[in-house]
Each structure stands twice: as C-alpha cells, then as structure tokens.
Amino acid sequence: MLGIKKIDVFVLKKFLLLFLGCFCICLFVFMMQFVWKHIADLVGKGLGMDVLAEFFYYMALSLVPMALPMAILLTSLISFGNMGEQLELTAMKAAGIPLVRIMRSVMMFCILLMGVSFYFQNSVSPNAQMQLARLLISMKNTSPALEIPEGVFYNGIPNVNLYVEHKKAETGMLYNVIIYKMDQGIENAQIVVADSAKIETTADRHNLKLTIYNGEQFENLQGGTSGLLGKSQVPYDRETFQYKIFLIDYDTDFDLMNAEDLSMMAETKSLKQLKADADSMMLFYDSVGAVNHTEMTARYMQTGFGSREDSLLAEKMAKTIKIDTLLSGTYANHLAVLRKASATVDNIVTELEWRTPMSQEGYRTVRKHHIKWHERFSSTLSCLFFFFIGAPLGAIIRKGGLGVSTIVSVLIFIIYYIIGISGMKMARDGVWDITYGMWISTIVMTPLGIFLTYKANRDSIEFNFDGIKQRIITLGAKLKYRPGETRWQRVKRIIKDVFYIRSKYK
C-alpha cells in the first residue's frame, strides 16, 4: 500500500527515534547561544516569570528553522552510522538494495520537514521575531533592579551615589548611609549623612521613595562671595533632621514597546510582504535619487544658465575654451579662479555627503528585504541537502553515537554557516549580487552531497577511520631511518612506500 515496505518502516523508525532528541539538543544549543548573546539585557532587571517565559517561547519559535537542518544532519549521521556499524546496511546491500533505495523513506520525511520549515519561516517566525524584538528592546530600556552592596559606593540609581556600611535584608533597612545627590547639577550637589535609611518603590513603580532618619544634609549654593582676604568662597546650606523623604525618578516597570515601531524590520514580514515592500521602497528611493540628480545638475552643472539654449551655449563655450586663454591673466586672477573652483568643489562634496546616507540606508533596507526573501527558500532547501550529506557520510564512516557524528556534523554546519554569513554580508553591503550571495553556501555544499552519495552507493572506504588509522601506523613504520641508508635512498623509499600504501587501501 502506497509503496511502503518493511525496510522503509525499519529505517524510518530508526531515524525518528533519534530525530526528536537531536532536534531538542540543537534547539537548546541555539537558545543558549542566543541567551548568552543577550545576557546583559536579562540579568538584574527584576523581570517576572511571565516575561521570561514569553521571551523563551518566542525565542524557541524563531530558532526552529535554524535547528531543523542541524538536527537532520546530526540524526542522519548517527542513524546511518549506527546501521553501518551494526552491519545492517551491509545486509541490505547484500540483498540487492541500493543505498538510495534505503534512504527513500527518510528522504520523504525530510521533504515533509522542508514544508514544516517553510511554514515556520513564512507564518510563525515573522510574528515570533516581532514579539521577540519587542521584548528585547523593552528589556534594554528597563531600569535594573536595586541590589545595593555593603561597603562600596553604588551608582545604579541615576544621579545618586549611595554608600551603605551595613544593611538588613529582612527589614530593608540601611545603616550608616552617605548619599551624593546630583540631580540638580554639580553646582547644587547635595550630600546627606544619616544613621539609617530605607528605599522603597512607589505604587506606580516610576519613582524610588528614599526615607532617611537622623542625619545632616549639606548643599552647595550656586554663586560665590568674596571673603575678608579677597578669596572666593562657595556658600553651602547645612540642615539637621530626624526624618526626611526623597523622591527619585526611577522607572522599574516593564513597558512593552509598540509593535508599529518594528514594522520596517524584514524579519517580521511574510514572503508576500517582503516582495511588495521591497518594490515600494525601491521605487521610492529611485525617485529620491532622480530628484537629487536633477537638483545637483541644475545647481552646479548649469549655474547661471536658466534655459536649455543657455546650457547648450555653455557646453559649446566649454569645448572652445583654450588653456592658454585661461592662463593669460594675472596671478591674482588665476588665484581667484582656483579659489572659486575649490569652493565650488567643496560645496558639491559636502552636499553629496549630506544626501548620500539617506539613499545608502534606504537601499540597504531594500537589500535586507531581498535577502530575507531568498533566505526563506535557501534555509528550507538546506533540510534536504543536509540529509544527502549526513546519510551517505554516516554510511561511509560507519560510526554511530554522539562522538564522531557530533564532531563531523558541527564542522560541516560551521563551514556552511561561515560561507552563508559571508555571502549574506557581502550581499547586504552591495558587494555581491543578492542571489549569488544568498545561494553561495548551497552552491558549495550541494556538490559535496552528490559526491558523498555517489561514494556511499559504491561502498567507498575513503572515510574509513580504521583504515586511516592503519595507514598512519604503517606509514610511520616505513618512515623510520634504516642504518646505512643515504638521504636520497630514504626519500625514494618513502615515496615508493606512500604510493604502495595508497594502492593497498584504495
């Protein structure tokens, strides 16, 4: 029924049992890497569990398209390596079943995963990316939670330096307190020395309530007076109090930013939106460039000539002007002409430098939209060609488990990632064509998958680790120095032995 054989069920069952675990491992690794990258925005902000749960949820959704290809590569290496190590592949091939037929059921499953990856990138990931970006930006703008240390000055409160000799966590009381309050400027700085104090957050979480007991306040007064000796003296005000309250601006509430502020991000759009917005922006910035060209041409290339006839006359005069005629005047005339020309060139360069950033940033945004459009397809296709790299390589290596398979898969993925990131950056900067830059990693890795599939189907032993180890041992024994042998004789013997060992294990 539907062409499904027992061998398909057998191979697919071995693959599926490993895929779920490998996918969870890969997703966890990518999530930890993402968290480590943004650890400074998470630690010490007093974020609630609901905010952190939302952050990890959207982060996991946005990283699913990246974890799928890596999981397929790792699972293919492990599953087919296990079957090769346990001689199951050998038994299947002995029964006349080629490797491509053995891989068929898993290949169909990988095609299904391609659809899942495309759905996530086009439907789920844009919204997840937007929510994740909102959370990250809101976390960056959230004030850090107060963790006042003992015995050192703490500057985590804006415009306030606070020194606490001792504190009680149970009551929240601070003892032997010194406060430098500079919210009114350095000229009007306030210094408070008190026996004890307590810091609380107001009900609206937008201010800190600093209650101080039994202390003195010193405040510089702006301006100065002249003393008896004519020296400048800075007056200050001294106040002794038993109870005093300061209100300090300190917003500790977590406010989620508006989603409309992220509407220009390419990561938050579907394929249809990417295409439409890229075309609209391209049309807009092309019109801006045309207007800039017209204005600059009219201002600097046709200055003093209003009509088209005058412009043609100016071009004709420019062609007939002789250098000797220009140099026939006095030195003062030459210097005036050069200064005027230099000033004109400086004005042109300054105005071009002022107009250029807008166009450059605009076209960069357009390229980002095109890059994300191509990335959706290249990332989806990577699920399939990673399978055609991992499955044949596992069948050739014939080593199961997480050891060798993990090392090989990580190396392959790093090479793919480096090539892809390099191509993406050059496409984003306009150095390469966008299509070439976004598909360069696929162009490089696809021949590797074809080569490995061809070698595995022909039972190649090029990547047999036991054979490679034996080659090294044999070659090491051959390279040993023999008594009475000249240097030239040794070189010839080594070359002969190398070719002999290669032909033996070929």
C-alpha positions as CSV (number, residue, x, y, z in Angstrom):
1,M,0.0,0.0,0.0
2,L,1.4,3.4,-1.1
3,G,4.7,1.6,-1.9
4,I,5.7,1.4,1.8
5,K,7.8,-1.7,2.5
6,K,9.1,-3.1,5.7
7,I,12.5,-1.7,5.0
8,D,11.1,1.8,4.8
9,V,9.4,1.4,8.2
10,F,12.6,-0.1,9.7
11,V,14.8,2.7,8.5
12,L,12.3,5.5,9.3
13,K,11.8,4.1,12.8
14,K,15.5,4.3,13.5
15,F,15.6,7.8,12.2
16,L,12.6,9.1,14.0
17,L,13.7,7.8,17.4
18,L,16.9,9.9,17.1
19,F,15.5,12.9,15.4
20,L,13.3,14.2,18.3
21,G,16.3,14.0,20.7
22,C,18.7,15.6,18.2
23,F,16.2,18.4,17.4
24,C,15.8,19.2,21.1
25,I,19.6,19.2,21.6
26,C,20.2,21.5,18.7
27,L,17.3,23.9,19.7
28,F,18.7,24.0,23.2
29,V,22.2,24.8,22.0
30,F,20.9,27.6,19.7
31,M,18.8,29.0,22.5
32,M,21.7,29.0,25.0
33,Q,23.8,30.8,22.4
34,F,21.1,33.4,21.9
35,V,20.6,33.9,25.7
36,W,24.4,34.3,26.2
37,K,24.4,37.0,23.5
38,H,21.7,39.0,25.3
39,I,22.5,38.0,28.9
40,A,23.2,41.7,29.8
41,D,19.6,42.6,28.9
42,L,18.2,39.8,31.2
43,V,20.2,39.8,34.3
44,G,19.5,42.3,37.1
45,K,16.3,43.8,35.6
46,G,13.8,42.2,38.0
47,L,11.8,40.6,35.2
48,G,8.9,38.5,36.2
49,M,8.5,34.8,35.3
50,D,5.7,35.7,32.8
51,V,8.0,38.0,30.8
52,L,10.9,35.4,30.8
53,A,8.5,32.6,29.8
54,E,7.3,34.7,26.9
55,F,10.8,35.5,25.9
56,F,11.9,31.9,25.8
57,Y,8.7,30.8,24.0
58,Y,9.2,33.3,21.1
59,M,12.9,32.7,21.0
60,A,12.3,28.9,20.6
61,L,9.8,29.6,17.8
62,S,12.2,31.9,15.9
63,L,15.1,29.4,16.2
64,V,13.2,26.3,14.9
65,P,14.1,27.0,11.2
66,M,17.8,27.1,12.2
67,A,17.7,24.0,14.4
68,L,15.9,21.8,11.8
69,P,18.8,21.5,9.3
70,M,21.3,20.9,12.0
71,A,19.1,18.2,13.6
72,I,18.6,16.5,10.2
73,L,22.4,16.4,9.6
74,L,23.2,15.1,13.1
75,T,20.4,12.5,13.0
76,S,21.4,11.3,9.5
77,L,25.0,10.8,10.6
78,I,24.1,8.9,13.8
79,S,21.3,6.7,12.4
80,F,23.1,5.6,9.2
81,G,26.4,5.4,11.1
82,N,24.7,3.0,13.6
83,M,23.3,0.9,10.8
84,G,26.7,0.8,9.1
85,E,28.5,-0.1,12.3
86,Q,26.0,-2.9,13.1
87,L,26.3,-4.2,9.5
88,E,22.6,-3.6,8.8
89,L,23.5,-1.6,5.7
90,T,25.8,-4.3,4.6
91,A,23.0,-6.9,4.9
92,M,20.6,-4.7,3.0
93,K,23.1,-4.1,0.2
94,A,23.9,-7.8,0.1
95,A,20.1,-8.4,-0.6
96,G,20.5,-6.2,-3.7
97,I,19.0,-3.0,-2.2
98,P,21.0,0.1,-3.2
99,L,21.7,2.9,-0.7
100,V,19.4,5.4,-2.5
101,R,16.5,3.0,-2.0
102,I,17.4,2.5,1.7
103,M,17.3,6.3,2.1
104,R,14.0,6.8,0.3
105,S,11.7,6.8,3.4
106,V,13.9,9.2,5.3
107,M,14.2,11.4,2.2
108,M,10.4,11.7,2.0
109,F,10.3,12.6,5.7
110,C,12.9,15.3,5.1
111,I,10.8,16.7,2.3
112,L,8.0,16.9,4.8
113,L,10.3,18.7,7.2
114,M,11.1,21.2,4.4
115,G,7.4,22.1,4.3
116,V,7.4,22.5,8.1
117,S,10.4,24.7,8.0
118,F,8.9,26.9,5.2
119,Y,5.7,27.2,7.2
120,F,7.5,28.3,10.3
121,Q,9.6,30.9,8.4
122,N,6.7,32.3,6.5
123,S,3.9,32.2,9.0
124,V,5.1,31.5,12.6
125,S,8.6,33.1,12.6
126,P,7.7,36.6,11.5
127,N,5.3,37.1,14.4
128,A,7.7,35.4,16.8
129,Q,10.6,37.7,15.6
130,M,8.5,40.8,16.1
131,Q,7.4,39.8,19.6
132,L,11.0,38.8,20.5
133,A,12.4,42.1,19.2
134,R,9.7,44.0,21.2
135,L,10.7,42.1,24.4
136,L,14.5,42.6,23.8
137,I,14.1,46.4,23.2
138,S,11.8,46.7,26.2
139,M,14.2,44.8,28.4
140,K,17.1,47.1,27.3
141,N,15.0,50.2,28.3
142,T,14.0,48.7,31.7
143,S,15.9,50.0,34.7
144,P,18.0,47.5,36.6
145,A,16.7,46.1,39.9
146,L,18.3,47.5,43.0
147,E,20.9,45.3,44.7
148,I,22.8,47.7,46.9
149,P,26.1,46.2,48.2
150,E,27.8,46.9,51.5
151,G,31.0,48.9,52.0
152,V,31.2,50.4,48.5
153,F,29.6,53.3,46.6
154,Y,26.6,52.2,44.5
155,N,25.8,54.2,41.3
156,G,22.9,52.1,39.9
157,I,20.4,54.9,40.7
158,P,20.5,57.8,38.2
159,N,22.2,61.0,39.6
160,V,22.7,59.4,43.0
161,N,25.8,57.7,44.6
162,L,24.9,55.7,47.7
163,Y,27.2,54.3,50.3
164,V,25.9,51.7,52.9
165,E,28.0,50.3,55.7
166,H,25.5,47.7,56.7
167,K,22.0,46.5,55.7
168,K,19.4,44.1,56.9
169,A,17.7,42.1,54.1
170,E,14.8,41.1,56.4
171,T,13.6,44.7,57.1
172,G,15.2,46.5,54.1
173,M,16.9,49.0,56.4
174,L,20.3,50.6,55.5
175,Y,22.7,51.8,58.2
176,N,25.4,54.4,58.3
177,V,24.4,55.9,54.9
178,I,26.2,58.5,52.8
179,I,24.3,59.9,49.8
180,Y,25.6,62.1,47.0
181,K,22.6,63.5,45.2
182,M,23.3,65.4,42.0
183,D,20.0,65.6,40.2
184,Q,20.2,69.4,40.2
185,G,23.7,69.6,38.8
186,I,27.1,69.5,40.3
187,E,26.9,73.2,41.4
188,N,23.9,72.4,43.6
189,A,25.1,68.9,44.8
190,Q,23.5,67.6,48.0
191,I,25.4,65.4,50.4
192,V,23.4,63.5,53.1
193,V,24.9,61.6,56.0
194,A,22.5,59.6,58.1
195,D,22.3,56.9,60.7
196,S,19.8,54.8,58.7
197,A,17.6,54.8,55.6
198,K,15.1,52.8,53.7
199,I,14.4,52.5,50.0
200,E,11.0,51.6,48.6
201,T,9.3,51.7,45.2
202,T,6.3,53.8,44.8
203,A,2.9,52.3,43.9
204,D,3.2,53.4,40.2
205,R,6.8,51.9,40.0
206,H,8.0,55.1,38.4
207,N,9.9,56.5,41.5
208,L,12.0,55.5,44.4
209,K,11.0,56.6,47.9
210,L,14.1,57.2,50.0
211,T,13.3,57.7,53.6
212,I,16.2,58.9,55.8
213,Y,16.4,59.0,59.6
214,N,18.7,61.1,61.9
215,G,21.1,62.8,59.6
216,E,22.5,66.0,58.2
217,Q,22.3,67.5,54.7
218,F,24.9,69.7,53.1
219,E,24.0,71.5,49.9
220,N,26.2,73.8,47.7
221,L,24.6,77.1,46.8
222,Q,25.2,78.4,43.3
223,G,27.4,81.5,43.1
224,G,30.2,82.7,45.3
225,T,31.1,85.6,47.7
226,S,34.4,87.3,48.5
227,G,35.9,86.7,51.9
228,L,38.0,89.0,54.0
229,L,41.2,88.1,52.2
230,G,39.6,88.5,48.8
231,K,39.4,84.8,48.1
232,S,36.4,83.2,46.5
233,Q,34.3,81.2,48.9
234,V,31.5,78.8,48.0
235,P,28.5,79.1,50.3
236,Y,26.6,76.0,51.5
237,D,23.5,75.1,53.4
238,R,23.5,72.8,56.4
239,E,20.4,71.1,57.7
240,T,19.9,68.7,60.6
241,F,16.9,66.5,60.5
242,Q,15.3,63.4,62.2
243,Y,13.1,62.4,59.3
244,K,13.3,63.2,55.6
245,I,11.9,61.8,52.3
246,F,13.4,62.0,48.8
247,L,11.6,61.0,45.6
248,I,13.9,59.9,42.8
249,D,12.9,59.2,39.2
250,Y,13.4,55.5,38.7
251,D,11.1,53.6,36.4
252,T,11.2,49.9,37.4
253,D,8.0,49.0,35.4
254,F,8.4,46.7,32.4
255,D,6.6,48.5,29.4
256,L,6.3,46.6,26.2
257,M,7.0,48.8,23.2
258,N,4.6,49.4,20.4
259,A,4.7,46.8,17.6
260,E,4.2,49.5,14.9
261,D,7.8,50.7,15.7
262,L,9.1,47.5,14.3
263,S,7.1,47.5,11.0
264,M,10.2,48.1,8.9
265,M,12.1,45.0,10.1
266,A,12.4,42.5,7.3
267,E,12.4,39.6,9.8
268,T,8.8,40.4,10.8
269,K,7.3,40.0,7.3
270,S,6.0,37.2,5.1
271,L,7.2,36.5,1.6
272,K,4.3,38.5,0.1
273,Q,5.0,41.4,2.3
274,L,8.8,41.3,1.7
275,K,8.3,41.4,-2.1
276,A,5.7,44.2,-2.0
277,D,7.6,46.4,0.5
278,A,10.9,45.9,-1.3
279,D,9.4,47.0,-4.6
280,S,7.7,50.0,-3.0
281,M,10.9,51.1,-1.2
282,M,12.9,50.6,-4.4
283,L,10.5,52.8,-6.3
284,F,10.6,55.5,-3.6
285,Y,14.4,55.6,-3.3
286,D,14.9,55.6,-7.1
287,S,12.6,58.7,-7.2
288,V,14.7,60.3,-4.4
289,G,17.9,59.6,-6.4
290,A,16.4,61.1,-9.6
291,V,15.4,64.2,-7.7
292,N,18.9,64.5,-6.2
293,H,20.5,64.1,-9.6
294,T,18.2,66.8,-11.1
295,E,18.8,69.3,-8.3
296,M,22.6,68.8,-8.2
297,T,22.8,69.1,-12.0
298,A,20.7,72.2,-12.1
299,R,22.6,73.8,-9.2
300,Y,26.2,73.0,-10.2
301,M,26.3,72.0,-13.8
302,Q,24.1,74.7,-15.2
303,T,24.7,77.6,-12.8
304,G,24.0,80.9,-14.4
305,F,22.2,79.3,-17.4
306,G,18.5,79.2,-16.9
307,S,17.2,77.8,-20.3
308,R,18.2,74.8,-22.3
309,E,19.6,77.1,-25.0
310,D,21.9,78.7,-22.5
311,S,23.0,75.3,-21.3
312,L,23.9,74.2,-24.8
313,L,25.7,77.5,-25.2
314,A,27.7,76.9,-22.0
315,E,28.7,73.4,-23.3
316,K,29.8,74.9,-26.6
317,M,31.8,77.6,-24.8
318,A,33.4,74.9,-22.6
319,K,34.6,73.0,-25.6
320,T,36.1,76.0,-27.3
321,I,37.9,77.4,-24.3
322,K,41.7,77.2,-24.6
323,I,44.0,76.6,-21.7
324,D,46.4,79.4,-22.9
325,T,43.5,81.8,-22.7
326,L,42.8,80.9,-19.1
327,L,46.4,81.3,-18.1
328,S,46.9,84.7,-19.9
329,G,45.6,86.7,-17.0
330,T,47.5,87.9,-13.9
331,Y,48.5,85.8,-11.0
332,A,45.7,87.3,-8.8
333,N,43.1,86.3,-11.4
334,H,44.5,82.7,-11.5
335,L,44.3,82.5,-7.7
336,A,40.8,83.8,-7.6
337,V,39.6,81.3,-10.2
338,L,41.3,78.4,-8.4
339,R,39.8,79.5,-5.0
340,K,36.3,79.8,-6.6
341,A,36.7,76.4,-8.2
342,S,37.9,74.8,-4.9
343,A,35.0,76.3,-3.0
344,T,32.5,75.0,-5.6
345,V,34.0,71.5,-5.3
346,D,33.9,71.6,-1.5
347,N,30.2,72.6,-1.7
348,I,29.4,69.8,-4.0
349,V,31.2,67.2,-1.9
350,T,29.6,68.5,1.3
351,E,26.1,68.4,-0.2
352,L,26.7,64.9,-1.7
353,E,27.9,63.7,1.7
354,W,24.8,65.1,3.3
355,R,22.4,63.5,0.7
356,T,24.2,60.1,0.5
357,P,23.4,58.5,3.9
358,M,19.6,58.5,3.2
359,S,20.0,56.8,-0.1
360,Q,22.6,54.3,1.2
361,E,20.5,53.3,4.2
362,G,17.4,53.1,2.1
363,Y,18.9,50.7,-0.5
364,R,20.5,48.7,2.4
365,T,17.0,48.2,3.8
366,V,15.8,47.1,0.3
367,R,18.6,44.6,0.1
368,K,17.7,43.3,3.6
369,H,14.2,42.5,2.3
370,H,15.5,40.7,-0.7
371,I,18.0,38.8,1.5
372,K,15.2,37.6,3.8
373,W,13.1,36.6,0.8
374,H,15.9,34.4,-0.6
375,E,16.8,33.1,2.9
376,R,13.4,31.6,3.3
377,F,14.0,29.3,0.3
378,S,17.7,28.6,0.9
379,S,17.1,27.6,4.5
380,T,14.2,25.4,3.6
381,L,16.3,23.6,0.9
382,S,19.1,23.1,3.4
383,C,17.0,20.5,5.2
384,L,17.2,18.2,2.1
385,F,20.8,18.6,1.1
386,F,22.0,18.3,4.7
387,F,20.3,14.9,4.7
388,F,22.2,14.0,1.4
389,I,25.4,15.0,3.2
390,G,24.7,13.3,6.6
391,A,23.2,10.0,5.5
392,P,25.9,9.0,2.9
393,L,28.7,10.2,5.2
394,G,27.3,8.1,8.1
395,A,27.1,5.1,5.8
396,I,30.8,5.7,4.8
397,I,32.1,6.4,8.3
398,R,30.2,3.6,9.9
399,K,30.5,5.1,13.3
400,G,27.4,5.7,15.4
401,G,26.9,7.5,18.7
402,L,27.3,11.2,19.5
403,G,31.1,11.3,19.4
404,V,32.3,11.2,15.8
405,S,28.9,12.1,14.4
406,T,28.7,15.3,16.5
407,I,32.2,16.4,15.6
408,V,31.6,15.9,11.9
409,S,28.2,17.5,11.8
410,V,29.4,20.5,13.7
411,L,32.3,21.0,11.4
412,I,30.1,20.7,8.3
413,F,27.5,23.1,9.8
414,I,30.2,25.6,10.8
415,I,31.6,25.6,7.2
416,Y,28.1,26.1,5.8
417,Y,27.3,28.8,8.3
418,I,30.6,30.7,7.6
419,I,30.0,30.6,3.9
420,G,26.4,31.7,4.3
421,I,27.1,34.5,6.6
422,S,30.0,35.8,4.4
423,G,27.8,35.7,1.3
424,M,24.9,37.4,3.2
425,K,27.1,40.3,4.5
426,M,28.5,40.9,1.0
427,A,25.1,40.9,-0.5
428,R,23.8,43.2,2.2
429,D,26.6,45.7,1.6
430,G,26.1,45.6,-2.2
431,V,29.4,43.9,-2.9
432,W,27.8,40.8,-4.4
433,D,24.6,40.1,-6.3
434,I,21.9,39.2,-3.7
435,T,21.0,35.9,-5.4
436,Y,24.6,34.8,-5.6
437,G,25.4,35.9,-2.0
438,M,22.4,34.1,-0.5
439,W,22.8,30.9,-2.5
440,I,26.6,30.5,-2.4
441,S,26.5,28.2,0.6
442,T,24.0,25.9,-1.2
443,I,26.1,26.0,-4.4
444,V,29.2,25.0,-2.4
445,M,27.6,22.2,-0.3
446,T,25.4,20.6,-3.0
447,P,28.3,19.0,-4.9
448,L,29.6,17.6,-1.6
449,G,26.2,15.9,-1.1
450,I,26.3,14.5,-4.6
451,F,29.9,13.3,-4.2
452,L,29.2,11.6,-0.9
453,T,26.0,9.9,-2.1
454,Y,27.9,8.6,-5.2
455,K,30.8,7.3,-3.0
456,A,28.5,5.7,-0.4
457,N,26.4,4.0,-3.1
458,R,29.7,2.5,-4.5
459,D,30.8,1.3,-1.0
460,S,33.7,3.7,-0.8
461,I,36.1,3.4,2.1
462,E,37.7,6.8,1.7
463,F,36.4,7.9,5.1
464,N,37.0,4.6,6.9
465,F,38.6,5.7,10.2
466,D,40.0,2.2,10.9
467,G,41.7,2.2,7.5
468,I,43.0,5.7,8.0
469,K,44.4,4.8,11.4
470,Q,46.1,1.7,9.9
471,R,47.6,3.9,7.1
472,I,49.2,6.2,9.6
473,I,50.7,3.3,11.7
474,T,52.1,1.6,8.5
475,L,53.4,4.9,7.2
476,G,55.1,5.7,10.5
477,A,56.8,2.3,10.5
478,K,58.0,2.9,6.9
479,L,59.4,6.3,7.7
480,K,61.9,5.0,10.3
481,Y,65.5,5.6,9.5
482,R,67.4,2.5,8.3
483,P,71.2,2.1,9.1
484,G,73.5,2.6,6.1
485,E,70.8,4.3,4.0
486,T,71.7,7.6,2.3
487,R,69.3,10.6,2.3
488,W,68.4,10.2,-1.4
489,Q,67.8,6.5,-0.9
490,R,65.5,7.2,2.0
491,V,63.5,9.8,0.0
492,K,63.0,7.4,-2.9
493,R,61.9,4.6,-0.5
494,I,59.4,6.9,1.3
495,I,57.8,8.0,-2.0
496,K,57.6,4.3,-3.1
497,D,56.1,3.3,0.2
498,V,53.5,6.0,0.2
499,F,52.2,5.0,-3.3
500,Y,52.2,1.4,-2.2
501,I,50.2,2.1,0.9
502,R,47.7,4.1,-1.1
503,S,47.2,1.4,-3.7
504,K,46.8,-1.2,-0.9
505,Y,44.0,0.6,0.9
506,K,42.3,2.0,-2.2
